[in-house]
Amino acid sequence: MKMSVRRIVVKFGTGLLTSGSDKLDLAIMNSLVRQIAALHNCGQEMLIVSSGAIAAGRERLKESSGYKNVPFKQVMASVGQSHLMYTYERLFSQQDITIAQALLTKSDIAERAGYLNARNTLLALIDLRIICIINENDVVAFDEIEEYRFGDNDNLSAMVANLVDADLLVLLTDTPGLYTADPHIKPEASFIHRVEKIDENIECLAGSTTNYQGTGGMVTKIEAAKLATSSGVNVIIADGREEDVLLKINRSEEVGTFFPAQVDKMESRKRWMLSGLASRGKIIVDNGAASAIKKHKKSLLPAGVVKVYGDFQRGEVVDVIDQKGKQIACGISNYDSKESTIIMSEHSNRILSLLGHEYGDEMIHRNNMVVICGDDSRAGEKK
């Protein structure tokens, strides 16, 4: 596994930071901070996505894990976030490194302006050699308002890696990586060192293991890896308890499970579209249009559209779906949902007469479209 990496996003899971207990493990955190500092001081650009706020809040409030309702979890997150950051501040100050904090919700980067604002802030912090510690804003991200949540910090870390053009995303957890089966149930399970492509077989291997401290498991890590690799980022899932694990990874030693990037890095607007955060509708296309888009890199014309779903405005992102239900692309629509419904299945030369105006012959121009690699649906799409 030889890589040239400069910008690295590292995600710390709750199980790792607490060693499976109800409080932060300072020895583990100090080891991780020391490794981050060593890479930082060697010129690497480091960003951290950290879980652990709710666990830190539980520790401060001395409450049991039996409280499950959303408001109490948000109270624990509110209390725990400051405790978590105080711990990071103290540990990084011992390394003479300045840190910053960023709390994000899905809605913060769903819109183009919010996406660019978050991106510009994080890149400015990198330029200033400040290590930013990022978490989902659990205080305002209600479970009941599902569309505004990332769902877990695994997916958030993939979004951040996408956002800042990272070379590598490292998901550090309390397990060595991906196995052919759950090793706790089947000790004979084999470890998988490299996954060339995340398909249904790999997703099935992820299983549904989790623990009460965190919201994720191997399933969400595979989802995150799928999103990140689809936007040009290499991914490693590894055991954060292994001695000097980040330093070993930086030396290209074989550690954890490696997922190579599936595509070259894409320019910012295309990464934003591919993330799926801003999708406002779906356009179903016929077989001819699907072939033109996938094989011949053509724009989507109204004649190839058979159905329009959703309520979207001109300039918003929509998914392009073939007649088998597979997503083949996403892009910025030249027409809103009502206009698209009127002109679908029609030749482009009829747009003006049907609408009384026109914004071009294409429903989605090729320059504003991202074609999905392979036959899989969009990486990171909520299951």
VOGU-3710 file (C-alpha; in Angstrom, 3 decimals, decimal comma):
1> mkmsvrrivv> 0,000/0,000/0,000  2,079/2,891/-1,300  0,425/6,292/-1,130  1,486/9,883/-1,341  -0,629/11,651/1,247  -0,467/15,180/2,545  -3,989/16,035/3,711  -5,462/13,476/6,094  -8,840/13,369/7,828  -8,830/11,124/10,903
11> kfgtglltsg> -12,029/9,996/12,591  -11,988/8,862/16,233  -14,902/6,631/17,248  -16,608/6,722/20,631  -15,650/3,143/21,426  -12,018/4,021/20,807  -11,988/7,244/22,844  -13,715/5,577/25,798  -12,122/2,119/25,519  -15,674/0,775/25,751
21> sdkldlaimn> -16,362/2,489/29,077  -18,581/5,412/30,134  -15,783/7,980/30,182  -12,949/9,312/28,050  -9,738/7,290/28,151  -7,006/9,905/28,560  -4,214/7,449/27,811  -5,738/6,588/24,432  -6,474/10,236/23,642  -2,938/11,292/24,571
31> slvrqiaalh> -1,489/8,613/22,278  -3,680/9,741/19,373  -2,861/13,414/19,925  0,853/12,629/20,089  0,663/10,853/16,724  -1,385/13,655/15,132  1,159/16,162/16,433  4,068/14,168/15,006  2,485/14,112/11,553  1,526/17,788/11,818
41> ncgqemlivs> 5,076/18,739/12,708  6,353/16,817/9,674  4,212/18,971/7,387  1,089/16,826/7,048  -2,267/18,626/6,985  -4,463/17,033/9,632  -8,171/17,322/10,399  -9,970/15,380/13,126  -13,577/14,242/13,194  -14,224/13,244/16,784
51> sgaiaagrer> -17,058/11,345/18,383  -17,331/11,125/22,153  -19,350/14,214/23,144  -22,298/12,238/24,520  -19,984/9,828/26,341  -18,067/12,793/27,789  -21,349/14,352/28,904  -22,437/11,105/30,524  -19,153/11,094/32,426  -19,600/14,691/33,618
61> lkessgyknv> -23,218/14,195/34,638  -22,438/10,799/36,166  -25,538/9,357/34,531  -26,025/5,766/33,420  -26,403/4,765/29,802  -30,077/3,926/30,392  -31,311/7,322/29,223  -32,234/6,949/25,587  -34,508/9,879/24,710  -33,318/12,535/22,303
71> pfkqvmasvg> -33,477/15,612/24,609  -31,325/13,930/27,250  -28,798/12,839/24,654  -28,628/16,444/23,486  -28,097/17,605/27,057  -25,229/15,142/27,366  -23,822/16,324/24,037  -24,025/19,961/25,174  -22,229/19,231/28,437  -19,837/16,749/26,902
81> qshlmytyer> -18,757/18,833/23,911  -17,045/21,413/26,112  -15,443/18,668/28,211  -14,247/16,873/25,080  -12,773/20,055/23,612  -11,166/21,020/26,921  -9,450/17,619/26,920  -8,214/18,097/23,356  -7,109/21,665/24,115  -5,074/20,503/27,090
91> lfsqqditia> -3,435/17,619/25,204  -2,620/19,615/22,063  -1,282/22,570/24,076  1,312/20,182/25,480  2,412/19,720/21,853  2,357/23,502/21,248  -0,364/23,137/18,601  -3,354/25,426/18,187  -6,705/23,764/17,604  -10,128/24,931/16,458
101> qalltksdia> -13,614/23,477/16,671  -16,311/23,141/14,004  -19,805/21,822/14,657  -21,688/20,855/11,500  -25,150/19,662/10,578  -26,279/18,285/7,263  -28,214/21,477/6,502  -25,017/23,527/6,920  -23,522/22,101/3,745  -26,624/20,992/1,842
111> eragylnarn> -26,799/24,334/0,054  -24,027/25,429/-2,276  -23,279/28,572/-0,269  -23,040/26,674/3,016  -20,855/24,030/1,399  -18,446/26,652/0,090  -18,416/28,563/3,402  -17,558/25,429/5,371  -14,948/24,423/2,800  -13,307/27,844/2,792
121> tllalidlri> -13,173/27,969/6,595  -11,603/24,526/6,910  -9,069/25,243/4,160  -8,159/28,552/5,821  -7,525/26,736/9,104  -5,298/24,273/7,255  -3,339/27,145/5,695  -2,839/28,622/9,168  -1,540/25,257/10,431  -4,429/24,997/12,892
131> iciinendvv> -5,841/21,531/13,535  -9,625/21,608/13,374  -11,683/19,160/15,421  -15,071/18,542/13,842  -18,225/16,981/15,215  -21,882/16,826/14,284  -23,872/19,476/16,127  -25,962/17,053/18,191  -27,484/19,893/20,207  -29,553/21,059/17,219
141> afdeieeyrf> -29,571/17,908/15,036  -32,810/16,231/16,137  -33,392/12,567/15,320  -36,962/13,474/14,426  -35,738/15,816/11,680  -33,920/13,003/9,941  -32,966/14,879/6,797  -30,771/17,277/8,770  -28,602/14,584/10,357  -25,478/12,933/9,018
151> gdndnlsamv> -26,555/9,966/11,156  -23,103/9,271/12,590  -19,602/10,674/12,525  -18,410/8,030/10,057  -20,511/9,600/7,327  -19,612/13,080/8,575  -15,913/12,237/8,231  -16,469/11,139/4,622  -18,276/14,418/3,920  -15,393/16,366/5,455
161> anlvdadllv> -12,823/14,418/3,426  -14,860/15,251/0,337  -15,175/18,880/1,430  -11,440/19,557/1,826  -9,988/17,422/-0,994  -8,345/15,007/1,441  -5,868/12,454/0,156  -6,744/9,942/2,876  -9,553/9,270/5,343  -8,583/7,129/8,336
171> lltdtpglyt> -11,464/5,669/10,362  -9,966/4,675/13,699  -12,100/2,352/15,765  -11,751/-0,448/18,305  -11,463/-3,195/15,699  -8,607/-3,915/13,245  -10,793/-3,517/10,160  -13,084/-5,641/8,002  -13,375/-9,419/8,386  -15,137/-12,090/6,345
181> adphikpeas> -17,459/-12,535/9,361  -17,864/-11,128/12,850  -14,718/-12,416/14,616  -16,471/-12,240/17,987  -18,968/-14,821/16,768  -16,766/-16,728/14,319  -13,131/-16,793/15,500  -12,116/-18,464/12,222  -13,083/-15,319/10,247  -10,342/-14,016/7,957
191> fihrvekide> -9,111/-10,443/7,974  -9,457/-8,452/4,741  -6,443/-6,228/4,082  -7,678/-4,577/0,888  -11,062/-3,979/-0,743  -10,785/-2,989/-4,387  -14,459/-2,111/-4,745  -17,341/-1,849/-2,297  -20,141/-3,999/-3,687  -23,105/-5,832/-2,174
201> nieclagstt> -20,877/-8,646/-0,914  -18,679/-6,216/1,011  -21,726/-4,417/2,399  -23,102/-7,737/3,636  -19,813/-8,528/5,376  -20,109/-5,324/7,368  -22,956/-6,856/9,346  -24,735/-4,777/11,944  -22,351/-4,756/14,904  -22,424/-1,713/17,155
211> nyqgtggmvt> -22,201/-0,776/20,813  -24,165/1,463/23,108  -21,585/4,256/23,251  -21,711/5,126/19,549  -24,256/5,374/16,772  -22,188/3,632/14,130  -20,705/0,238/13,440  -18,931/-1,424/10,538  -21,984/-0,767/8,348  -21,629/3,003/8,639
221> kieaaklats> -17,878/2,754/8,124  -18,419/0,913/4,845  -21,004/3,537/3,831  -18,471/6,252/4,625  -15,728/4,442/2,715  -18,039/4,104/-0,278  -18,778/7,822/-0,321  -15,164/8,852/0,194  -13,672/6,498/-2,399  -16,324/7,589/-4,917
231> sgvnviiadg> -15,078/11,158/-4,574  -11,390/10,373/-4,983  -10,300/9,759/-1,372  -8,390/6,684/-0,167  -9,774/5,136/3,040  -8,330/2,987/5,820  -10,290/1,384/8,660  -7,923/0,489/11,481  -7,629/-0,157/15,207  -6,773/3,095/16,962
241> reedvllkin> -5,418/1,167/19,931  -2,531/-0,234/17,886  0,730/1,419/18,871  1,640/4,321/16,549  -1,074/3,281/14,106  -1,165/6,671/12,349  2,603/6,795/12,016  2,595/3,300/10,526  -0,100/4,298/8,046  1,913/7,370/7,068
251> rseevgtffp> 4,902/5,100/6,428  2,683/2,998/4,119  2,877/-0,023/6,397  0,084/-2,572/6,001  -2,343/-1,576/8,728  -6,104/-2,106/8,797  -8,325/-2,512/5,754  -7,471/-0,311/2,770  -10,044/0,995/0,285  -8,428/2,668/-2,750
261> aqvdkmesrk> -10,068/5,720/-4,319  -12,298/4,733/-7,225  -11,844/7,934/-9,208  -9,437/10,815/-9,505  -10,173/13,892/-7,452  -13,039/15,882/-8,855  -13,453/19,601/-8,904  -15,405/21,124/-6,040  -18,846/21,493/-7,612  -18,881/17,892/-8,798
271> rwmlsglasr> -17,891/16,588/-5,357  -20,704/18,646/-3,852  -23,219/17,154/-6,270  -21,952/13,603/-5,741  -22,294/13,878/-1,955  -26,083/13,770/-2,407  -26,629/16,340/0,338  -28,272/18,840/-1,993  -30,415/16,510/-4,116  -33,928/17,913/-4,466
281> gkiivdngaa> -35,568/15,510/-6,908  -35,283/12,633/-9,336  -35,477/12,442/-13,119  -36,214/9,052/-14,680  -34,705/8,571/-18,145  -35,237/6,036/-20,915  -32,640/3,516/-22,049  -31,406/5,692/-24,900  -30,744/8,647/-22,634  -29,102/6,409/-20,032
291> saikkhkksl> -26,734/5,009/-22,642  -25,938/8,477/-24,008  -25,068/9,709/-20,523  -23,024/6,712/-19,375  -21,273/5,654/-22,566  -21,065/8,791/-24,671  -20,829/11,535/-22,028  -23,806/13,403/-23,440  -26,071/15,996/-21,828  -29,589/15,027/-20,754
301> lpagvvkvyg> -32,185/16,293/-23,221  -35,914/16,552/-22,423  -36,702/13,896/-25,050  -35,027/11,222/-22,919  -36,980/12,002/-19,729  -39,949/9,784/-18,856  -40,806/10,931/-15,304  -40,014/13,766/-12,891  -40,213/13,437/-9,095  -39,813/16,053/-6,376
311> dfqrgevvdv> -40,186/19,800/-6,040  -37,001/21,489/-7,213  -36,015/24,867/-8,583  -33,874/25,748/-11,548  -30,226/25,454/-10,515  -30,807/22,764/-7,889  -29,313/19,273/-7,922  -31,366/16,269/-9,032  -30,603/12,570/-9,337  -30,776/10,881/-12,748
321> idqkgkqiac> -32,273/7,378/-12,547  -32,548/4,745/-15,268  -35,667/2,634/-15,823  -34,247/-0,175/-13,671  -34,185/2,177/-10,695  -30,404/2,601/-10,674  -28,902/6,040/-10,200  -26,588/6,799/-13,112  -25,821/10,479/-12,528  -26,674/13,645/-10,667
331> gisnydskes> -26,584/17,191/-11,924  -27,834/20,760/-11,820  -31,170/21,151/-13,585  -31,705/23,946/-16,112  -35,449/23,826/-15,420  -37,581/23,572/-12,289  -39,759/20,534/-11,553  -42,941/22,008/-13,079  -41,136/23,097/-16,241  -39,369/19,739/-16,445
341> tiimsehsnr> -42,693/17,914/-16,238  -44,080/19,997/-19,101  -41,135/19,515/-21,455  -40,256/15,891/-20,631  -40,366/13,505/-23,614  -40,430/16,522/-25,957  -37,820/17,599/-28,487  -35,700/20,565/-27,417  -37,000/22,716/-30,265  -40,414/22,724/-28,575
351> ilsllgheyg> -39,224/24,137/-25,220  -39,882/27,770/-26,128  -43,408/27,098/-27,412  -44,292/24,950/-24,383  -42,899/27,250/-21,694  -42,773/30,664/-23,313  -39,070/30,848/-22,452  -36,000/28,619/-22,578  -32,743/28,215/-20,667  -31,049/25,943/-23,196
361> demihrnnmv> -31,720/22,729/-25,082  -30,586/20,514/-22,202  -32,452/19,476/-19,075  -28,993/18,952/-17,516  -25,872/20,036/-19,352  -22,965/17,611/-19,352  -20,706/20,202/-17,692  -23,090/20,301/-14,728  -23,404/16,529/-14,384  -21,515/13,809/-12,541
371> vicgddsrag> -21,856/10,262/-13,844  -21,837/7,593/-11,132  -19,013/5,081/-11,508  -20,022/1,492/-12,093  -23,521/0,117/-11,575  -23,898/1,022/-7,919  -26,197/3,753/-6,688  -24,724/6,890/-5,228  -22,253/6,295/-2,454  -23,497/7,566/0,841
381> ekk> -27,195/7,585/-0,123  -29,265/6,854/2,961  -30,486/3,303/3,057
//
